[in-house]
């Protein structure tokens, strides 16, 4: 059976639905697309006395939430593509304005990766670098790891989130001793979403403390900061 016939049969049995509203049709319909339309949103984080830019592409919304969850928790390829394109949009602007050499993703916990069956953000970051028209690479060594457990963030306010994540990330000694911070170019951190900025700030702190140069971060979506 030809591939086109197999695809047609698959679509009859499992018809495509919009990720945002679940209507039959393409992966994201024209109505939901208005809530997932890449722009440029610039935030700043102050870490260790320095200011770091965070560039995002899409404003957080119920549609954006479904896209992110479909990529992160449901491993839906169409959602991966939408998120990859959004982060790539942010990255193009970031590099032109702020520079940067190496991408590094926020690490997932091993338990989360096992549950999802993949390193979600690591795979997205690899794909972003692959399709980028700019000279950018993904760090070949693991620079960030979880150094302690944290509470679930969903019910915490901004101050509680920063306290919850303080000291939660670290850089393995092996990453510093084997390669040396000075042998790695300037870093751009990648995450799917920024809300308070607590996770990105903790990542910047850990990397800076270990001697790495950090330019800032890019994300797919940006939510209004919590109080």
N, C-alpha and C positions, 0 to 999 in steps of 0.2 A: 504494500500500500504506500502510495506517495505521501511525502511529509505534509503537503497541503491538505490531502484528504484526512490524514490523522488529526491535523490541527482543527479542521472543520468539525470532525466527529467529537473531538475533545470539547470544543466550544458549545456543541449541542448538549453534551452531557453536563459539562461544568461551565455554563455561560459566564462571561466576564461581568463583574459588577463594579460600580464606582466605589473606591475606597472610602470616600467621604460620606455618601448618602445611601450606598448599597443598591442604587438603581441599576437595572441591567444596562450594559453598554461598555464603554471604555473604562480604563483603570481609574480615571478621575474625570468627571463630567465638566462641562463648561461652567456650570453654576458653582460647583465646589472649587474649580480651578481659580475662581476669583479670590478664594481664601488661601490659596497656595500659589501665589504669583510672586516670584523672586524680585525683591527690591534690595536696598542696602540700608541696614539699621546698625548704627554704631553706638556701642556702649563703652564705658571705661571702667577698669578696675584698678584700685590702688592697693598694691602689695609691696610690703617691705619698703615703703616710701617712694615707690616708682609707679607711674601710671601705665597701664597696659590696655591697648585697644582690643575690643571684641566685636567682630563683624558678623552679622547674621543676615539671612536672606528673607525669612518669612515670619510674619507676626503669628504668635500662638493663638489658636482658635480651636473650636470643637473639631473642625475639619483637620487642622494641623495635628491635633492630638491623635486622631484616628490614623493619620498617615504615619506618625512616629511609632505608635503602638503596633501598627501592622508590620512595620519594618523590624522593630525591636523584638516583639514578643511572638508574632505570627509568621515571621520569615517570608513575607509576601514579596516576590521579586519586583512587582510594579511599585511598591512602596519604597523598596531599596533604591530604585532608579530615581524616584522623586526626591528622596533625601540626598542622594549622591549629587544630583543636579543642583540642589539648593546649596549644599556645602561648597560645591565647585564655584558657584556664583559668588559666594562670600569670599572664597580664597582668591579668585582673580582680582577682586578689588583690594583685598588685604595686601597681596604681594606688590601690586602696583604702587600702593601708598606707603606701606610699612616695610616691605621686604620679607626675607625669611628663606630658609634653605631646606629644613627638615620638618615633616609632619609627625606628630605624636598624638595618638588618641588617648582619651581618658580610659583607664583600664576597667574592665568588667571584673566582678568577682568570679572566681572559678565556679562557684555554685550556680551563678547566673548563666555563665557560658555553657555549663553542662546541661542546664535546663533548656536553653535555647538551641543547643546543638551546634553552636558556633560562637566565635568572638565577634559579635555583632558590629561594634564600632570599629574594630580593627579591620574587618572586611570592607566596610564602607570607606574607610580612610585609604586603604590600598587602591580601591576603585577610583577614588577622587584623584589620587596621584597619577594613576594610569591614563585617565582621560584629560588630565591637565595639559594645556598647551605651554605651560611655563616650566622652567627647570626646577622641579620640586621632587623630593624623595621622601619615603617613609623611613623612620628610624629602624635600622636593622637589628638593634638590640633593645631589650625591654628597659625603658628608663623609669617608668612609674609602676609602683606596686602598692597594694593596700597593706598598710602596716598595723592596722587594728580594725575592729568591727565598729560599725556606726548604726545609729537608729534609723528607722524608716523616716525619710524626709517629708513625706506628704502632709503630715499634720503640724509641721514646725514652721514658725515664722522666720523672718530673715535672720535675726540675731541668733535664734536657736540653731538655724542651719549652719551658720558660720562656726558656732561653738561645737556643734556635732561633728563637723568635718576637720576641725583644727588638729593637725598632726596625724590625720588619717592616711595620708599618702607619703610614700618615701621613695628614694632612689636606691636600688640595690648596690652594695659596695662593689660587686663584680662589674657593674656597668661603669663605675668611675675608675676602678683600678685597671681594668682590661683595655678600655678605650681612652679614658681621660676626657674630662669635660671640654678641654681645649681643642680636642681633635674632632669635635662634632660641631656642625654649623649652627646657626641660630634657629631656634625651634618655634613652630607654630602649633598650638594645641588644638585638637579637634574634638568637638562634642556635638551631640544631636540638638541640645536645647540649653539655653541659658535662662534662668529665672532670677535667683538672687545673685548668682555668680560665685556662690560659696565653693562649689566643686572646682571651678576653673582657678579661683584664687588659691585654693589649697594646692593644686597642681603646680601653679607658678611658684608658690613658696617653696615646695619641695625641690623643684628643679633649680631654682635660684640658689637655695641653700647648698645644693650639691655642686654649684659652680657652673651650671649651664646657662647659656644666653637664651632668653625667651623674648620673642617679639610680641606675642599676644595670642589671640585665639580666634577661631572661626567656628560658627555653629550653623545648623540648618535653620533653626527657629529661635525666636526670642519672645519671652513672656514678660508682662509687666512685673517689675520687682515687687516682692512681698514686703510688707511692713514688719 
